[in-house]
């Protein structure tokens, strides 16, 4: 298991740009071969470099788990072909394209934005094989941006309510911790890329935050 500090294009918001599950990671084109190797080794995954819908904000646009990757309908054919080399891909025909901000999932369950359209809930159910649960984090609906989950644990924004935390723990079947990243940012996904084998964390993350992240995610 490994935890490393890294940026993407000089930004500490690595979770906005990248996605990973237990087997693969999707990162935007342009990262150095050295950084790609670091990500692959820290997470023990195959790395795919591509945009989604022409955007480098891959982490905000996709969601999923080890069973597949949910992508928005704006994905282009050549991008789809690249991702399909490393993962099953499910195109979600919804006007909601920032799937990474509205879906919080691991291999055991999924928590969705309370107003998520049927196209998203049906894809989570039929394609990822998960029972969708609806919830909030810190009274806000963007569960995928305010939390990050692996098969070992989850870390949630520090203002998460007790009842919200209980819903998430029951749905994902893992324990949770509260914390921030990158020096106090409550949108914890923005600064973390993780699976059960390792994590890549934004370089502005402080020592106390890093300890909480490693405790929450078991890495």
Secondary structure as UniProt FT lines:
FT   STRAND          2..5
FT   TURN            9..10
FT   HELIX           14..17
FT   STRAND          19..20
FT   STRAND          24..27
FT   TURN            29..30
FT   HELIX           33..43
FT   STRAND          46..49
FT   TURN            53..54
FT   HELIX           58..61
FT   STRAND          63..65
FT   TURN            66..67
FT   STRAND          68..72
FT   TURN            73..74
FT   HELIX           77..84
FT   TURN            85..86
FT   STRAND          89..92
FT   HELIX           99..102
FT   STRAND          103..105
FT   STRAND          110..112
FT   TURN            114..115
FT   HELIX           118..126
FT   TURN            127..128
FT   STRAND          132..134
FT   TURN            138..139
FT   HELIX           143..146
FT   STRAND          147..149
FT   STRAND          154..156
FT   TURN            158..159
FT   HELIX           162..172
FT   STRAND          176..178
FT   TURN            182..184
FT   HELIX           188..191
FT   STRAND          192..195
FT   TURN            196..197
FT   STRAND          198..201
FT   TURN            203..204
FT   HELIX           207..217
//
